[in-house]
Amino acid sequence: MDTPAKVNSLQTYQVVLYDRALHPEFFDLKARRVEKFNGFEFEAWLMGGGHVLRFELGALCTCELLTDQDRGLPDAGVVAAFLCAGERDFDHSFRTAPVNYITTVQTETLAENLYIATHEELLAFGRESGALIHQWHDGTGPCLSMMDTQRYSREMHAQAYHLLASQGIVLRSQTIFEHRSA
């Protein structure tokens, strides 16, 4: 369950939206979930401190990558990219398919006692809800990456939580892929 400790910073965390598939062999996947429903396919990949969401509808394939990597990322098919520090909202409507993408990212740095309480609360919630969970220790304390998903008739929702003990970082994201009427 250990993931090698590395220094993470809110200054390097970013969300990158692609209009193409990403390949799992480029990521150190810790958990994976696939949903097929109502003409679309959704896949969630959880990594230590990051995730990939893939949404397919007809000929459209789009991926959201949330990562602390700032080098070596694919650059083909980038629709948008932005840093996660603070609070960010972003939405995009694809022209090639009736799909809206909406995401909100929030980050905060917590004192140790608040970090531990948040970690315990989110871990309990994740276990209760059947979320994808990956835990590790970074030498400072317990870390957690968790993905909770909900499927609706025309939408897929994903809430991700990445907690990094070494800096007390809590990164939350909520993403919606919406299949709008054509």
C-alpha positions in Angstrom: 0.0 0.0 0.0 2.9 2.3 0.2 3.5 4.9 -2.5 6.9 6.4 -2.7 7.1 9.7 -0.8 7.6 12.8 -3.0 7.2 16.4 -2.4 3.9 17.7 -3.7 2.9 21.3 -3.9 -0.3 23.1 -4.7 1.7 25.0 -7.2 2.2 22.0 -9.4 -1.3 20.4 -9.1 -3.3 20.9 -12.3 -6.3 19.7 -14.2 -5.9 18.9 -17.9 -8.9 18.3 -20.1 -8.3 16.2 -23.3 -10.5 15.5 -26.3 -9.0 12.1 -26.7 -8.3 8.9 -24.7 -5.4 8.6 -22.4 -3.7 5.2 -21.9 -3.6 3.5 -18.5 0.0 2.2 -19.0 1.3 5.8 -18.5 -0.2 6.0 -14.9 0.4 4.1 -11.7 -3.3 3.0 -11.3 -4.3 2.0 -7.8 -8.1 1.5 -8.4 -10.4 1.6 -11.4 -14.2 1.7 -12.1 -16.1 1.4 -15.4 -19.7 2.4 -15.9 -21.7 1.8 -19.1 -25.1 3.3 -19.3 -27.6 5.0 -21.6 -25.2 5.2 -24.5 -22.2 6.5 -22.7 -19.1 4.9 -21.0 -17.4 6.4 -18.0 -14.1 5.2 -16.4 -12.4 6.4 -13.3 -8.7 5.7 -12.6 -7.4 6.5 -9.1 -3.7 7.1 -8.5 -1.8 8.2 -5.4 -2.6 11.9 -5.3 -4.3 12.1 -8.7 -6.9 10.7 -11.0 -8.1 10.3 -14.6 -11.8 10.4 -15.7 -12.7 9.2 -19.2 -16.1 9.8 -20.7 -17.2 8.4 -24.1 -20.4 9.1 -26.1 -20.5 8.2 -29.7 -17.3 9.4 -31.4 -16.4 11.7 -28.5 -13.8 10.6 -26.0 -12.7 13.1 -23.4 -10.5 12.7 -20.3 -9.8 14.8 -17.2 -6.4 14.3 -15.7 -5.7 15.7 -12.2 -2.0 15.4 -11.4 0.9 17.0 -9.7 3.1 16.2 -12.7 4.3 19.3 -14.5 6.4 17.5 -17.1 6.0 14.6 -19.5 2.3 14.9 -19.9 0.6 14.3 -23.2 0.1 17.5 -25.1 -1.9 16.2 -28.0 -5.6 16.9 -27.6 -5.4 19.3 -24.8 -8.7 21.3 -24.6 -7.8 23.3 -21.4 -5.4 23.1 -18.4 -5.4 25.1 -15.2 -3.7 25.0 -11.8 -5.6 23.7 -8.8 -4.4 26.1 -6.1 -7.3 27.9 -4.5 -10.7 27.5 -6.0 -11.4 27.0 -9.7 -14.5 26.4 -11.8 -14.4 25.5 -15.4 -17.0 24.3 -18.0 -16.7 23.3 -21.6 -19.3 22.3 -24.2 -18.0 20.0 -26.9 -18.9 20.9 -30.5 -18.5 17.4 -31.8 -21.0 15.8 -29.4 -23.8 16.9 -27.1 -21.6 16.8 -24.0 -21.0 19.4 -21.3 -18.1 19.2 -19.0 -18.2 21.0 -15.6 -15.6 20.9 -12.9 -14.9 22.6 -9.6 -11.6 22.2 -7.8 -10.8 23.4 -4.2 -7.6 23.2 -2.3 -6.6 24.0 1.2 -3.8 23.4 3.6 -4.8 22.2 7.0 -3.2 22.1 10.4 -2.2 18.6 11.5 -5.2 18.0 13.8 -7.7 19.2 11.2 -6.0 17.2 8.5 -6.2 14.0 10.6 -9.9 14.6 11.4 -10.7 15.3 7.7 -8.7 12.1 6.7 -10.7 10.0 9.1 -14.1 11.5 8.1 -13.5 11.1 4.4 -12.1 7.5 4.8 -15.2 6.5 6.7 -17.5 8.2 4.1 -15.6 6.4 1.3 -15.9 3.0 2.9 -19.6 3.5 3.6 -20.4 4.7 0.0 -18.3 2.1 -1.8 -15.9 4.7 -3.2 -12.6 3.9 -4.9 -9.9 4.2 -2.2 -6.1 4.2 -2.2 -4.2 4.8 1.1 -0.5 5.2 1.7 1.9 6.8 4.2 4.3 9.6 3.0 6.6 9.5 6.0 4.7 12.3 7.7 1.3 10.7 8.0 -1.6 9.0 6.3 -2.5 10.0 2.8 -5.6 9.2 0.9 -7.0 9.4 -2.7 -10.7 8.6 -3.0 -13.2 8.8 -5.8 -17.0 8.6 -5.3 -19.2 8.4 -8.4 -22.9 8.7 -9.2 -24.6 7.8 -12.4 -27.8 9.6 -13.5 -29.8 9.1 -16.7 -28.0 11.8 -18.6 -25.0 12.6 -16.4 -22.0 11.2 -14.6 -20.8 12.8 -11.4 -17.4 12.2 -9.8 -16.2 13.6 -6.5 -12.4 13.1 -5.8 -10.5 13.8 -2.7 -6.7 13.8 -2.5 -5.1 14.2 1.0 -1.3 14.6 1.3 0.0 14.5 4.9 3.4 16.0 4.3 1.9 19.5 3.7 -1.6 19.0 5.1 -3.0 19.4 1.6 -6.6 18.6 0.9 -7.6 18.8 -2.8 -11.3 18.3 -3.7 -12.8 18.1 -7.1 -16.3 17.6 -8.4 -16.8 16.9 -12.1 -20.0 16.4 -14.1 -20.2 15.0 -17.6 -23.6 15.9 -19.0 -25.2 14.3 -22.1 -27.4 17.2 -23.2 -30.2 16.8 -25.7 -29.0 17.0 -29.3 
